[in-house]
């Protein structure tokens, strides 16, 4: 069951030809915490441009990271950012905002939201490229693990307003699933210890995960007040925003450590 859930998580979170069968998807929806281990794998892959950078300009490395990110993970979750962006700027009650979420028309809110997220990711990557290689790896991997932990955290407390992806991922296990997501994400601090070799490195390694969980809390609060509950788009937006925030917080943490 655990292996099937992991396969389902890979299929949902990446473009890899793994875990796209119904059995794997069902197993993943029953255990969204399986998303967190995938963060380690995806993060390690996305760290490769920084490892292979050599003397390449930071902007070139950042662009390679950006291409690798969406080449490996796809743009499905970015679509969640777009839909939430439109819902955030529309006037009306939660029902009206949910209608906008389902609308296939792309509004100004969607364009601005996606532009801010992509720009934030690119600028964060430029800053990460200015760190030592070990620190860059720690930030990139921790940001990805944090993003997946944020999604699992949202799933643990989600209260979807309608049937759909949100209701499929909402496992309703509350604190138990939240603790499990944090526990699976905690080992990422070891990467920080490896990169820094001291306690500040350990703390810096875990900073992106802590920031991602804050993003998850804000996303849930916003969804409940503006949408009447957590929809599938909120899951995608949480993943993208947590990654961006994780990169920036990681850079700050390593700069201050």
N, C-alpha and C positions, 0 to 999 in steps of 0.2 A: 504493500500500500504506500509506504513512504517513498519508494523508488518511483512508483507511478505518479505520485504527487509532484515529485521533483521533475519528472519528465514533462508533466503538464505545465509546471511553472516555466520551464525552458521554452515550451511552445508558445506560451502566452507572452513572455517577456522578451523574446528574441525572435530573429528570423531564421534561426537554425531549423533544419528539417527534423525536428525531434518533438515528440509530445503533442502532436496535433490530432490524435485519435480521441474518441469520446471517453474512453476509459481513463486516459491520463487527465483529461480536462475535469472529469467528475472527481477524481482523486485530489486534484489541486484545489478545487472549490471547497472540498471538505477540510483542507488543511492549507490555507493561504500562507502559513508560516514557511512553506516550502519555497516561497519567493526569495527569502533571505539568503540561502546558500547560493542561489543563482547569481546574487549580487557579487559574490566573491569571484565567480568565474567571469562574469561580464566585466567586472572592474579590472581583473588581471589582464584581460584582452585590451581594454581601453587604455591601460597604462603603457602598452607597448610603444606608442609614438614617443612618449617621454623617455623611455629607456633607450630607444634607437636614435634619439634626436641628435646626439653628438653636438656639433657647433651650429646646428640649424637655428635660424631666427625663431624667437618665441612665437611670432605670428604664424609661421609655417607649421610649427608643432601643434599649435592650437587648432589650426584648420584641419590638420590630419586627425586630431582627436575628435573634432566635430563630425567629420565624415565617418570615422570609425563608429562613433556613437549611434548615429542614425542608420548607418549601414548595417550594424549588428542588431540594434533593437527595433528598428523600423520607426514609423511615425504615428502608429496607432495611439500612443499615449499623448502625443503632441496634439492629436485631434481633440483629446479631452481638454487640453489647455484652451484651444480655440472655442469649443462649445461653452466652457465655463466663462471665458472672456466675454462672449456675447451675453450670457445670462447675467453677468455681473453688472453690465451697463444698462440693461433694459429696465424700464419702470414697470412696476406691477407687483402682484402677490406671488408667492411661491409657485402657484399653478401656472401663472403666466411665464415665469422664468423657466419652468420645466418644459413648457411648450417651445421656448427658444432653444433649449438644449437639443430637442429633437428636430428642429428646423435645419434643413440641409443648406440653407442660404448662409453664406459667410458675411458677417457684419464687421463693422469697424472694431468692435470690442475683441473679436477673434483675431483680427490682423495685428492689433496692438499687443495683445497677450502673447501671441506666438513670437512676435518680433522681440519683445522684452526677454522672453525665456531664452531664445536662441542667442541674442546679444549677450545676455548674462552668462550663458554657458561658454561662449567664445571668449569673453573677457576674463572669466574665471580661469579658463584654460591657459590664457596668456600669462596670468599671474602664477599659475602652477608651474609653467615652464621655466619660471625664474627661480624655482627652488632647486635644491640638490636632487639628484635622481631618486634616491631613497625616499626623500620627503614627497616628491611628486607621486611616486607609486603609492605611498601611504594615503595621500589625499584622494587620489582618483579611486582607489579601491574602496576606501572608507565612504566616499560619497555615494558610490553605487550600492554598497551594502546598506547604507543609511536610507537610500531611496526605497529599496525593497522592504526594509524594516518598517518604513513609514506606511507603505501600502498594506503590509500585514497588520500594522497597528490600526489602520482605518477599518480594515475588515473585521477586527475584533470588536469594534463598537458601532459598526455601521447599522443604520436604520433606514434602508432604502424606501423611497416613497412610492415605488412602483416595481413591477416585475422587469427584470433585465439583467445586465451584467452586474450591477450593484447588488441585487438580491442574490445572485449566484455566488458572489464572492463573500458576502456577509455571513460569517460563520456563527455569530451570536455567542461566542464563548467568553467574551468580555476580558476580564483581568488575566485569566489563564493564558489565553492566546497572546495577549499583549506582553506578558512576562516571557513567554516562549520566544517571541520575536526578538525581544531585547537580549535574551540569553544567547540566541544563535548569532546575534550581531556583535556581542561583546568581544569575541576573539580578535576582531579587527584591530583592537587596541594593541595587540601583539605586533602588528605590522608597524605601528608607530614606535613601539619599543625597539624593534629591529632597525628602524630608520634613525631613531635618535639615540638609542642606547641608554636612556635614562627615564626618570619619572615624567618630566615634561613631555618627552616624546610619546610616552604611553597615553598621557592625557590628550595630547594633540591628535593622536591617532583616533581617539574616540569622539573628538569634537564634532566631526561631520554627522555622526550617527545621532548624537544628542540634538543637533540642530534639525536634523530630518524629523525627529519625533515631535519637535515643536511645530514644524510645518504641518505634520499630520494632525496635531491638535487644532491648529488654526483652520485647516481645511474642513475638519469635521464640524467645528463651530460655525464656520461660514455656511456650509452646506445645510445644516439644520435650520439656520435662521433665514437663509435666502431661498433654499430649494425645498425645504420641508423634509430633508433627509439626504443620505449619501447615495448618489447615483454612480454608474460606471464611469462617467466622465470625470467625476471627482477623484476616482482612483488613478486615472491616467494623469490628471493634472498634479496630483500629489507626488507621483513618481518624478515628473519632470521638474517641478519646483524644488523638491527635496534634493535632487541632484545638483541643481544650480546653487542653492543655498549651501549645500555641503562643500562644494568646491571653494566658495568664498570664505566660509568659516574655517575650512581646513587651512587655507593660505594664511589667514589671520592668526590661527592657533600656532602654526609653525613659525611664523614671523616673531611671535611673542615668546615662544618657548626657548 
